[in-house]
Amino acid sequence: MIYTPSSLAVIVFLFMVIGTVALSFYLGSKAKSSAGYFAAGGEIHWFVNGIAFAGDYLSAASFLGICGMVAFFGFDGFLYSIGFLAGWLVALLIIAEPLKRLGKYTFADALASKFQSSGIRSAAGFSTLIVSIVYLIPQMVGAGALVKPLLGLQYWQGVVLVGSIVVIIVVTAGMVSTTYVQFLKGGLLVIFSLVLTILVLNRGIQVAPGGPRVEPQRVTIASDGTKLIDGIPLGLKEGQKNLQPVGKVLSLSEGKQSTGPLDPIRFLTELSGAQVELSQTNKSTVNDKPVVEYAPRVVDGYEMMAPGNHPTFKGIRQQQWFPKLDFVSLMLALFAGTASLPHILIRYYTVKDQASARKSTIVGIAAIGFFYLLTLYIGFGAMVSGSMDPSDSNMAAPLLAKSFSELLFAAVSAIAFTTVLGTVSGLIVAAGGCVAHDFVAGMLGMKLSDHQLIRVAKISSIVIGALAIMAGLAFEGMNVTYLVGWAFAIAASANLPALLMLLFYRDTTKQGVIWGVLVGTISSVLWIAVCPEMFKSLYGLDPKQAWVPFSQPGIVTIPLSFIVIVIVSKLTARAHRTEANETLTS
């Protein structure tokens, strides 16, 4: 059995969640003003903020998704890590200090600082909401996946549980609580990932008894959504069936049966000479009923050390141009998207000055880079552990921990769960602040007191939390890292071009900023809505019928946003100069 409900896991989980909510209530009593609620009063120490950066950034995609992608597809998952980390160079060298100088609470504050334009606030607020909601989807998917083995609940119950807890955290304390929750879980995540990596290296690699599996595991989807295997409900309760785990090592080089403890380099060397049995997913219809087959596949270790195994990266090995463009587009989005994410941008306002913003970024890069190195060993360790769920790559890291001990599984799962809580709370704070500042106070021009501003943000947070829950239910089963790639693409298309042009292109006009943000946001969302991956995974249609040739929009929509800003700024330059002169003479 892959999953068995664990009393220990439940106890550790409840301890972590109750502790997080209690901390939220305590810190909430200290955040009375809007500055305290939205930006922690700008009083967070730079080191705490740097680790909180890591906590914010190391989301469900980083821990659950990347480890799972490495476990099932090898080095391809690590390519996401490289893209995620490289994006911090943009944040450090270009964004950190200027953004702190320009802004007050939100990304829209920074964009509107030069022109004081309600139109810019509205456009930036719109992009912030879209990016936040799209980025919330993989977090909720990861939460639903975690709760299944942890508490013995259904996927939808996990999504609703996380959404509810996060709304409580955000409504009670805002950015103060979010920052310290991120600081604690960021530190714990790195520490326990290091522990897991050390255990993987100490265990080494062993050949599993028995030969390769021949028969696929077939799951039928009943009309009411119930999953059946051999006609018996698939689940955790007594009398129900479970999928057999995968990750069996079939052979090692030189006929060895076990390697014993290994150092990091030797582990990769031994894995490259191994043969491992994993599984691949095949979807079909039998007697008008959806059927999912998890068919055995044998992979060579050296192949998993090279890119091109995951569908997104197959284009690296193909002659066709569109698959290659899909890969380049994803890498561009990851590189440009980091410095464009609302919940990352807002964290620059929680420190007191520009130097603290720079130091926070350096600390964040160090913690994040070290963690991503560990994910490579966690993912490969899960690949050879014989404990993976063939139907859910997002559970690779927690199930690897379970193969060592129930206590480690409980701790890792609880930390992963708080990882989801922390990231979701940061996103909802950013989105709620966007509604209050950029739409209600900015676009509508309503004069609100501090108390009213916070009330609007809290009500908005409840609504956004509900939307996140519904979106999480719709995208069940998709790898969370893949979903995050889309959020990065939208953020990179909508936010980064406008911010860079505002900082470094002196002829930028407010109309150019508005149209650049809107075109970048809308074009990337539309591209994703009609791409092959959405046709296959969400609509259940043939991906060949998709309206665009590849799934990652960044290579098209990021340059498009820059071009729109330049063209509109040129067309409106005269009107902009006239308006500026009138302002000076009035």
VEXDREN-2710 file (C-alpha; in Angstrom, 1 decimal):
% VEXDREN-2710
k/r/px/py/pz
1/MET/0.0/0.0/0.0
2/ILE/1.3/3.5/-0.9
3/TYR/-0.9/5.3/1.6
4/THR/-2.0/4.3/5.1
5/PRO/-3.5/7.0/7.4
6/SER/-1.0/7.9/10.1
7/SER/-2.0/9.1/13.6
8/LEU/1.5/10.5/14.0
9/ALA/1.2/12.5/10.8
10/VAL/-2.1/13.9/11.9
11/ILE/-0.7/15.0/15.2
12/VAL/2.3/16.7/13.6
13/PHE/0.1/18.3/11.0
14/LEU/-2.3/19.7/13.6
15/PHE/0.5/21.0/15.7
16/MET/2.0/22.8/12.7
17/VAL/-1.4/24.3/11.6
18/ILE/-2.6/25.3/15.1
19/GLY/0.8/26.9/15.7
20/THR/0.7/28.8/12.4
21/VAL/-2.9/30.1/13.1
22/ALA/-2.0/31.0/16.7
23/LEU/1.1/33.0/15.4
24/SER/-1.2/34.7/13.0
25/PHE/-3.6/35.8/15.7
26/TYR/-0.8/37.0/17.9
27/LEU/0.9/39.0/15.2
28/GLY/-2.4/40.3/13.9
29/SER/-2.8/42.3/17.2
30/LYS/0.4/44.2/16.3
31/ALA/-0.8/45.2/12.8
32/LYS/-3.3/48.0/13.3
33/SER/-2.5/50.4/10.4
34/SER/-2.7/49.8/6.7
35/ALA/1.1/50.0/6.6
36/GLY/1.3/47.2/9.1
37/TYR/-1.2/45.1/7.4
38/PHE/0.0/45.4/3.8
39/ALA/3.8/45.8/4.3
40/ALA/4.5/44.9/7.9
41/GLY/5.3/48.6/8.6
42/GLY/8.5/48.3/6.6
43/GLU/10.2/47.1/9.8
44/ILE/11.2/43.5/8.9
45/HIS/14.9/42.8/9.3
46/TRP/16.7/42.1/6.0
47/PHE/17.8/38.6/7.0
48/VAL/14.3/37.6/8.1
49/ASN/13.0/39.0/4.9
50/GLY/15.6/37.2/2.9
51/ILE/14.6/33.8/4.4
52/ALA/11.0/34.8/4.0
53/PHE/11.8/35.4/0.3
54/ALA/12.8/31.8/0.1
55/GLY/9.7/30.8/2.0
56/ASP/7.5/32.7/-0.4
57/TYR/9.3/31.4/-3.5
58/LEU/9.8/27.8/-2.5
59/SER/6.2/27.0/-3.1
60/ALA/4.4/23.7/-3.7
61/ALA/5.9/23.8/-7.2
62/SER/9.4/23.9/-5.9
63/PHE/9.1/21.2/-3.3
64/LEU/6.4/18.9/-4.6
65/GLY/6.5/19.6/-8.3
66/ILE/10.2/19.8/-9.0
67/CYS/11.0/16.7/-6.9
68/GLY/8.2/14.8/-8.6
69/MET/9.3/15.9/-12.0
70/VAL/12.9/14.8/-11.3
71/ALA/11.6/11.5/-10.0
72/PHE/9.6/10.7/-13.1
73/PHE/11.5/12.5/-15.8
74/GLY/15.0/13.0/-14.5
75/PHE/17.1/16.1/-15.3
76/ASP/14.2/17.9/-16.9
77/GLY/12.8/18.8/-13.5
78/PHE/16.1/20.4/-12.5
79/LEU/15.8/22.6/-15.6
80/TYR/12.9/24.3/-13.9
81/SER/15.2/24.9/-10.8
82/ILE/17.8/26.5/-13.0
83/GLY/15.2/28.8/-14.6
84/PHE/13.6/29.7/-11.2
85/LEU/17.0/30.6/-9.7
86/ALA/18.4/32.5/-12.7
87/GLY/15.4/34.8/-12.5
88/TRP/16.7/36.1/-9.1
89/LEU/19.6/37.8/-10.9
90/VAL/17.1/40.1/-12.6
91/ALA/15.6/40.8/-9.2
92/LEU/19.0/41.5/-7.6
93/LEU/20.7/43.5/-10.3
94/ILE/17.7/45.5/-11.7
95/ILE/14.6/45.4/-9.6
96/ALA/15.3/45.3/-5.9
97/GLU/16.5/48.8/-5.1
98/PRO/14.6/50.8/-7.7
99/LEU/11.4/49.1/-6.8
100/LYS/11.9/49.9/-3.1
101/ARG/12.5/53.5/-4.1
102/LEU/9.4/53.8/-6.3
103/GLY/6.8/51.9/-4.4
104/LYS/4.8/52.1/-1.2
105/TYR/2.6/49.0/-0.8
106/THR/2.0/47.3/-4.2
107/PHE/3.4/46.8/-7.7
108/ALA/0.9/49.4/-9.0
109/ASP/2.3/52.0/-6.6
110/ALA/5.7/51.6/-8.3
111/LEU/4.3/51.8/-11.8
112/ALA/2.1/54.8/-11.0
113/SER/4.8/56.7/-9.0
114/LYS/6.0/58.7/-12.0
115/PHE/2.6/59.6/-13.5
116/GLN/0.1/59.3/-10.7
117/SER/-2.3/57.7/-13.1
118/SER/-5.4/55.8/-12.1
119/GLY/-5.3/54.0/-15.4
120/ILE/-1.9/52.6/-14.6
121/ARG/-3.1/51.5/-11.2
122/SER/-6.1/49.8/-12.8
123/ALA/-4.0/47.9/-15.4
124/ALA/-1.4/46.9/-12.9
125/GLY/-4.1/45.8/-10.4
126/PHE/-5.7/43.7/-13.1
127/SER/-2.4/42.0/-13.9
128/THR/-1.7/41.4/-10.2
129/LEU/-5.1/39.7/-9.7
130/ILE/-4.7/37.5/-12.8
131/VAL/-1.1/36.4/-11.9
132/SER/-2.1/35.8/-8.3
133/ILE/-5.1/33.7/-9.1
134/VAL/-3.2/31.6/-11.7
135/TYR/-0.3/31.1/-9.3
136/LEU/-2.8/30.1/-6.6
137/ILE/-4.0/27.1/-8.7
138/PRO/-0.8/24.9/-8.4
139/GLN/-0.7/25.7/-4.6
140/MET/-4.2/24.4/-4.2
141/VAL/-3.5/21.3/-6.3
142/GLY/-0.5/20.6/-4.2
143/ALA/-2.5/21.0/-1.0
144/GLY/-5.2/18.5/-2.2
145/ALA/-2.5/16.0/-3.1
146/LEU/-0.9/16.3/0.3
147/VAL/-4.0/15.8/2.4
148/LYS/-4.9/12.5/0.8
149/PRO/-2.1/10.5/2.4
150/LEU/-1.7/12.8/5.4
151/LEU/-5.2/12.8/6.8
152/GLY/-7.0/10.2/4.7
153/LEU/-9.3/12.9/3.2
154/GLN/-10.4/13.3/-0.4
155/TYR/-8.6/15.7/-2.8
156/TRP/-11.4/18.3/-2.7
157/GLN/-11.5/18.3/1.1
158/GLY/-7.8/19.1/1.1
159/VAL/-8.3/22.1/-1.3
160/VAL/-11.1/23.5/0.8
161/LEU/-9.2/23.0/4.1
162/VAL/-6.2/24.9/2.8
163/GLY/-8.3/27.7/1.4
164/SER/-10.1/28.1/4.6
165/ILE/-7.0/28.1/6.8
166/VAL/-5.2/30.6/4.6
167/VAL/-8.1/33.0/4.6
168/ILE/-8.1/32.9/8.4
169/ILE/-4.3/33.7/8.4
170/VAL/-4.6/36.6/6.0
171/VAL/-7.7/38.1/7.5
172/THR/-6.2/38.0/11.0
173/ALA/-2.7/39.4/10.4
174/GLY/-1.8/40.3/6.8
175/MET/1.8/40.7/5.9
176/VAL/3.2/40.6/9.4
177/SER/2.0/37.0/10.0
178/THR/2.8/36.0/6.4
179/THR/6.4/37.2/6.7
180/TYR/7.2/35.2/9.9
181/VAL/5.3/32.1/8.7
182/GLN/7.4/32.3/5.5
183/PHE/10.6/32.8/7.6
184/LEU/9.8/29.7/9.7
185/LYS/8.7/27.4/6.9
186/GLY/11.5/28.5/4.6
187/GLY/14.1/27.6/7.2
188/LEU/12.4/24.3/8.1
189/LEU/12.0/23.4/4.4
190/VAL/15.7/23.8/3.7
191/ILE/16.7/22.0/6.9
192/PHE/14.5/19.0/6.3
193/SER/15.4/18.8/2.6
194/LEU/19.0/18.6/3.7
195/VAL/18.1/15.8/6.2
196/LEU/16.3/13.9/3.4
197/THR/19.2/14.3/1.0
198/ILE/21.7/13.0/3.6
199/LEU/19.5/9.9/4.2
200/VAL/19.2/9.3/0.5
201/LEU/23.0/9.3/0.1
202/ASN/23.5/7.2/3.2
203/ARG/21.0/4.5/1.9
204/GLY/22.5/4.4/-1.6
205/ILE/20.8/2.4/-4.3
206/GLN/19.6/-1.2/-4.1
207/VAL/18.2/-3.6/-6.6
208/ALA/14.6/-4.5/-5.8
209/PRO/13.6/-8.2/-5.6
210/GLY/11.5/-9.5/-8.4
211/GLY/11.5/-8.8/-12.1
212/PRO/9.8/-6.0/-14.1
213/ARG/6.1/-5.6/-13.9
214/VAL/4.3/-6.6/-17.1
215/GLU/0.7/-5.7/-16.6
216/PRO/-0.4/-2.1/-16.4
217/GLN/-2.5/-0.8/-13.5
218/ARG/-5.9/0.2/-14.9
219/VAL/-8.1/2.8/-13.2
220/THR/-11.7/3.3/-14.4
221/ILE/-13.5/6.6/-13.7
222/ALA/-17.1/5.9/-12.8
223/SER/-19.9/8.3/-13.8
224/ASP/-19.9/9.9/-10.3
225/GLY/-16.2/10.5/-10.5
226/THR/-15.2/7.5/-8.3
227/LYS/-11.9/5.9/-9.3
228/LEU/-12.0/2.1/-9.5
229/ILE/-9.2/-0.4/-9.9
230/ASP/-10.4/-3.9/-10.8
231/GLY/-13.9/-2.7/-10.0
232/ILE/-13.0/-1.8/-6.4
233/PRO/-12.9/1.8/-5.2
234/LEU/-9.4/3.3/-5.1
235/GLY/-8.8/4.9/-1.7
236/LEU/-7.4/4.6/1.7
237/LYS/-10.1/2.9/3.7
238/GLU/-10.3/-0.7/4.6
239/GLY/-11.6/-2.9/1.8
240/GLN/-10.5/-0.4/-0.9
241/LYS/-7.6/-1.0/-3.3
242/ASN/-4.5/1.0/-3.9
243/LEU/-2.1/1.4/-6.8
244/GLN/1.2/-0.4/-6.5
245/PRO/4.1/1.9/-6.0
246/VAL/6.8/2.4/-8.7
247/GLY/10.5/3.3/-8.6
248/LYS/11.9/-0.2/-8.7
249/VAL/15.6/-0.6/-9.4
250/LEU/16.0/-3.5/-11.8
251/SER/19.8/-3.6/-12.2
252/LEU/23.0/-1.7/-11.3
253/SER/26.3/-1.5/-13.2
254/GLU/28.8/-4.4/-12.9
255/GLY/26.0/-6.7/-11.5
256/LYS/26.0/-5.1/-8.1
257/GLN/22.9/-5.6/-5.9
258/SER/23.6/-2.6/-3.6
259/THR/26.0/0.3/-3.6
260/GLY/26.1/1.2/0.1
261/PRO/26.4/4.8/1.3
262/LEU/27.4/7.2/-1.5
263/ASP/28.8/10.8/-1.8
264/PRO/26.9/13.2/-4.0
265/ILE/29.0/12.7/-7.1
266/ARG/29.2/8.9/-6.7
267/PHE/25.4/8.7/-6.3
268/LEU/24.8/10.3/-9.7
269/THR/27.5/8.1/-11.2
270/GLU/25.9/4.9/-9.9
271/LEU/22.4/6.1/-10.9
272/SER/23.6/6.7/-14.5
273/GLY/24.5/2.9/-14.7
274/ALA/21.2/1.7/-13.3
275/GLN/17.9/0.5/-14.9
276/VAL/14.8/1.7/-13.2
277/GLU/11.1/0.8/-13.6
278/LEU/8.8/3.7/-13.6
279/SER/5.4/4.2/-15.2
280/GLN/3.7/6.2/-17.9
281/THR/0.1/7.4/-18.1
282/ASN/-2.1/6.3/-21.0
283/LYS/-5.7/7.7/-21.2
284/SER/-8.4/6.0/-23.2
285/THR/-12.2/5.2/-23.2
286/VAL/-13.6/1.6/-22.7
287/ASN/-17.3/1.1/-23.0
288/ASP/-17.9/4.8/-22.8
289/LYS/-16.0/5.0/-19.5
290/PRO/-12.7/6.9/-19.1
291/VAL/-9.8/4.6/-18.3
292/VAL/-6.4/5.6/-17.1
293/GLU/-3.6/3.1/-17.4
294/TYR/-0.3/3.3/-15.5
295/ALA/1.9/1.2/-17.8
296/PRO/5.3/0.0/-16.7
297/ARG/8.3/1.6/-18.5
298/VAL/12.0/0.8/-18.0
299/VAL/14.4/3.8/-18.1
300/ASP/18.2/3.9/-18.2
301/GLY/19.8/6.0/-15.6
302/TYR/22.1/7.8/-18.1
303/GLU/19.1/8.8/-20.1
304/MET/17.5/10.4/-17.1
305/MET/20.6/12.5/-16.6
306/ALA/20.0/14.3/-19.9
307/PRO/17.2/16.6/-20.8
308/GLY/14.4/15.7/-23.2
309/ASN/12.3/13.1/-21.2
310/HIS/9.4/15.3/-20.1
311/PRO/6.8/16.2/-22.8
312/THR/7.7/19.9/-22.4
313/PHE/11.4/19.3/-23.1
314/LYS/11.1/16.6/-25.8
315/GLY/11.6/19.4/-28.3
316/ILE/15.3/19.6/-27.4
317/ARG/15.8/16.2/-29.1
318/GLN/13.4/16.8/-32.1
319/GLN/14.0/18.5/-35.4
320/GLN/10.8/20.4/-35.5
321/TRP/10.9/24.1/-34.5
322/PHE/7.7/24.4/-32.4
323/PRO/8.8/22.0/-29.7
324/LYS/12.1/23.8/-29.4
325/LEU/10.3/27.1/-29.2
326/ASP/8.1/25.7/-26.4
327/PHE/11.2/24.9/-24.3
328/VAL/12.9/28.3/-25.0
329/SER/9.7/30.1/-24.2
330/LEU/9.4/28.3/-20.8
331/MET/13.0/29.2/-19.9
332/LEU/12.4/32.8/-20.9
333/ALA/9.3/33.0/-18.7
334/LEU/11.1/31.5/-15.7
335/PHE/14.0/33.8/-16.1
336/ALA/11.8/36.9/-16.5
337/GLY/8.9/36.0/-14.3
338/THR/10.7/35.8/-10.9
339/ALA/11.1/39.6/-10.6
340/SER/7.5/40.1/-11.8
341/LEU/5.5/38.0/-9.3
342/PRO/3.2/40.1/-7.1
343/HIS/3.9/38.3/-3.8
344/ILE/7.7/38.6/-4.4
345/LEU/7.5/42.3/-5.4
346/ILE/5.4/43.2/-2.4
347/ARG/8.1/41.8/0.0
348/TYR/10.5/44.6/-1.0
349/TYR/8.2/47.0/0.9
350/THR/8.5/45.2/4.2
351/VAL/12.1/46.4/4.8
352/LYS/13.2/49.9/5.7
353/ASP/15.5/50.9/2.9
354/GLN/17.1/50.1/-0.5
355/ALA/20.2/48.5/1.0
356/SER/18.0/46.2/3.1
357/ALA/16.1/45.2/-0.1
358/ARG/19.4/44.3/-1.8
359/LYS/20.7/42.3/1.2
360/SER/17.3/40.5/1.5
361/THR/17.6/39.4/-2.1
362/ILE/21.2/38.0/-1.6
363/VAL/20.1/36.0/1.4
364/GLY/17.1/34.7/-0.6
365/ILE/19.3/33.7/-3.5
366/ALA/21.6/31.7/-1.2
367/ALA/18.8/29.8/0.5
368/ILE/16.9/29.1/-2.7
369/GLY/20.0/28.0/-4.6
370/PHE/21.0/25.6/-1.9
371/PHE/17.5/24.2/-1.7
372/TYR/17.3/23.6/-5.5
373/LEU/20.5/21.7/-5.4
374/LEU/18.9/19.4/-2.8
375/THR/15.8/18.8/-4.9
376/LEU/18.0/17.0/-7.5
377/TYR/19.0/14.4/-4.9
378/ILE/15.5/14.2/-3.4
379/GLY/14.0/13.6/-6.8
380/PHE/16.5/11.0/-7.9
381/GLY/16.3/9.4/-4.4
382/ALA/12.5/9.1/-4.9
383/MET/13.1/7.6/-8.4
384/VAL/14.9/4.6/-6.9
385/SER/13.0/4.3/-3.6
386/GLY/10.2/2.0/-4.8
387/SER/7.6/4.1/-3.0
388/MET/6.2/6.5/-5.6
389/ASP/2.5/6.9/-6.5
390/PRO/2.2/6.3/-10.3
391/SER/-0.9/8.5/-10.4
392/ASP/0.6/11.6/-8.7
393/SER/4.1/12.9/-9.3
394/ASN/3.5/15.6/-6.7
395/MET/3.8/13.1/-3.9
396/ALA/7.3/11.9/-4.7
397/ALA/9.1/13.8/-1.8
398/PRO/6.7/12.9/1.0
399/LEU/6.5/9.3/0.0
400/LEU/10.4/9.2/-0.2
401/ALA/10.3/10.4/3.4
402/LYS/7.8/7.7/4.3
403/SER/10.2/5.1/3.0
404/PHE/12.6/6.1/5.8
405/SER/10.2/6.6/8.7
406/GLU/6.7/7.6/9.7
407/LEU/8.0/10.5/11.7
408/LEU/10.0/11.9/8.8
409/PHE/6.9/11.5/6.5
410/ALA/4.8/13.4/9.1
411/ALA/7.3/16.2/9.4
412/VAL/8.0/16.6/5.7
413/SER/4.3/16.5/4.8
414/ALA/3.4/19.0/7.5
415/ILE/6.2/21.3/6.3
416/ALA/5.1/20.9/2.7
417/PHE/1.6/21.8/3.8
418/THR/2.8/24.9/5.6
419/THR/4.8/25.7/2.4
420/VAL/1.4/25.8/0.6
421/LEU/-0.1/27.9/3.4
422/GLY/2.7/30.4/3.3
423/THR/2.8/30.9/-0.4
424/VAL/-1.0/31.1/-0.7
425/SER/-1.2/33.6/2.1
426/GLY/1.4/35.8/0.5
427/LEU/-0.4/35.7/-2.8
428/ILE/-3.8/36.5/-1.2
429/VAL/-2.3/39.4/0.7
430/ALA/-0.9/40.8/-2.6
431/ALA/-4.2/40.3/-4.4
432/GLY/-6.3/41.7/-1.5
433/GLY/-4.0/44.8/-1.2
434/CYS/-4.3/45.2/-5.0
435/VAL/-8.1/45.4/-4.8
436/ALA/-8.1/47.8/-1.9
437/HIS/-5.3/50.1/-3.1
438/ASP/-5.5/49.9/-6.9
439/PHE/-9.1/49.4/-7.6
440/VAL/-11.2/50.9/-4.8
441/ALA/-8.9/53.7/-3.7
442/GLY/-7.0/54.2/-7.0
443/MET/-9.4/53.6/-9.9
444/LEU/-12.6/54.4/-8.2
445/GLY/-11.0/57.3/-6.2
446/MET/-12.8/56.4/-3.0
447/LYS/-11.3/58.1/0.1
448/LEU/-10.9/55.3/2.7
449/SER/-9.5/55.4/6.2
450/ASP/-6.9/52.9/7.3
451/HIS/-9.6/50.8/8.9
452/GLN/-11.8/50.8/5.8
453/LEU/-8.9/50.0/3.5
454/ILE/-8.0/47.0/5.6
455/ARG/-11.6/45.9/5.7
456/VAL/-11.8/46.0/1.9
457/ALA/-8.6/44.0/1.6
458/LYS/-9.9/41.3/4.0
459/ILE/-13.3/41.0/2.2
460/SER/-11.3/40.7/-1.1
461/SER/-9.1/38.1/0.4
462/ILE/-12.1/35.9/1.2
463/VAL/-13.5/36.2/-2.3
464/ILE/-10.0/35.5/-3.9
465/GLY/-9.6/32.5/-1.5
466/ALA/-13.0/31.1/-2.8
467/LEU/-11.8/31.6/-6.4
468/ALA/-8.6/29.8/-5.6
469/ILE/-10.5/26.8/-4.2
470/MET/-12.7/26.5/-7.3
471/ALA/-9.6/26.7/-9.6
472/GLY/-7.7/24.1/-7.5
473/LEU/-10.6/21.7/-7.9
474/ALA/-10.7/22.2/-11.7
475/PHE/-7.0/21.4/-12.3
476/GLU/-6.7/18.2/-10.2
477/GLY/-3.9/15.9/-11.2
478/MET/-1.7/18.3/-13.2
479/ASN/1.9/18.6/-12.1
480/VAL/2.1/21.8/-10.1
481/THR/5.5/22.9/-11.5
482/TYR/4.0/22.9/-15.0
483/LEU/1.1/25.1/-13.8
484/VAL/3.5/27.5/-12.1
485/GLY/5.3/27.9/-15.5
486/TRP/2.2/29.5/-16.8
487/ALA/1.9/32.0/-13.9
488/PHE/5.5/33.0/-14.5
489/ALA/4.8/33.5/-18.2
490/ILE/1.8/35.8/-17.4
491/ALA/3.8/37.8/-14.9
492/ALA/6.8/38.2/-17.2
493/SER/4.6/39.3/-20.0
494/ALA/2.5/41.8/-18.0
495/ASN/4.7/43.2/-15.3
496/LEU/8.4/43.1/-16.2
497/PRO/8.3/45.0/-19.5
498/ALA/6.4/47.8/-18.0
499/LEU/8.7/48.1/-15.0
500/LEU/11.9/47.9/-17.0
501/MET/10.7/50.5/-19.5
502/LEU/9.6/52.8/-16.8
503/LEU/13.0/52.5/-15.1
504/PHE/15.3/52.7/-18.2
505/TYR/13.3/54.1/-21.2
506/ARG/12.8/57.8/-20.5
507/ASP/10.3/58.3/-23.3
508/THR/7.8/55.9/-21.8
509/THR/4.4/57.4/-21.4
510/LYS/1.6/56.4/-19.1
511/GLN/-0.5/55.2/-22.1
512/GLY/2.4/53.0/-23.1
513/VAL/2.6/51.5/-19.6
514/ILE/-1.2/50.9/-19.5
515/TRP/-1.4/49.2/-22.9
516/GLY/1.8/47.2/-22.3
517/VAL/0.5/45.7/-19.1
518/LEU/-3.0/45.0/-20.6
519/VAL/-1.7/43.5/-23.8
520/GLY/0.9/41.4/-22.0
521/THR/-1.7/40.0/-19.5
522/ILE/-4.5/39.4/-22.0
523/SER/-2.4/37.9/-24.7
524/SER/-0.6/35.4/-22.4
525/VAL/-3.9/34.3/-20.8
526/LEU/-5.6/33.8/-24.2
527/TRP/-2.6/31.9/-25.5
528/ILE/-2.7/29.5/-22.5
529/ALA/-6.4/29.1/-22.8
530/VAL/-6.1/27.7/-26.4
531/CYS/-2.8/25.9/-26.1
532/PRO/-2.2/22.1/-26.7
533/GLU/-1.7/21.3/-23.0
534/MET/-5.1/22.9/-22.0
535/PHE/-6.8/21.0/-24.8
536/LYS/-5.4/17.7/-23.5
537/SER/-5.4/18.1/-19.7
538/LEU/-8.4/20.4/-19.0
539/TYR/-10.8/20.2/-22.0
540/GLY/-10.2/16.5/-22.8
541/LEU/-9.7/17.3/-26.5
542/ASP/-7.0/16.3/-29.1
543/PRO/-4.1/18.7/-28.5
544/LYS/-3.6/18.8/-32.3
545/GLN/-6.8/20.8/-32.5
546/ALA/-5.3/23.6/-30.3
547/TRP/-5.3/27.1/-31.8
548/VAL/-1.6/27.8/-31.1
549/PRO/1.3/25.5/-31.9
550/PHE/2.9/25.3/-28.4
551/SER/1.9/25.7/-24.8
552/GLN/4.3/28.3/-23.3
553/PRO/3.5/31.8/-24.5
554/GLY/6.5/33.8/-23.1
555/ILE/8.6/33.9/-26.3
556/VAL/5.7/35.6/-28.1
557/THR/3.9/37.7/-25.4
558/ILE/7.0/39.1/-23.6
559/PRO/8.4/40.8/-26.7
560/LEU/4.9/41.8/-27.7
561/SER/4.5/43.8/-24.5
562/PHE/7.8/45.6/-25.0
563/ILE/6.8/46.4/-28.6
564/VAL/3.4/47.7/-27.5
565/ILE/5.0/50.0/-24.9
566/VAL/7.4/51.5/-27.4
567/ILE/4.8/52.0/-30.2
568/VAL/2.2/53.5/-27.9
569/SER/4.7/55.7/-26.1
570/LYS/5.9/57.0/-29.5
571/LEU/2.3/57.7/-30.6
572/THR/1.4/59.5/-27.4
573/ALA/4.7/61.3/-26.7
574/ARG/3.3/64.7/-27.9
575/ALA/0.2/64.5/-25.7
576/HIS/2.4/63.3/-22.8
577/ARG/4.8/66.4/-23.1
578/THR/1.8/68.7/-23.4
579/GLU/0.3/67.2/-20.2
580/ALA/3.6/67.5/-18.4
581/ASN/4.0/71.2/-19.4
582/GLU/0.5/72.0/-18.2
583/THR/1.3/70.3/-14.9
584/LEU/4.4/72.4/-14.5
585/THR/2.7/75.7/-15.3
586/SER/-0.4/75.1/-13.2
END
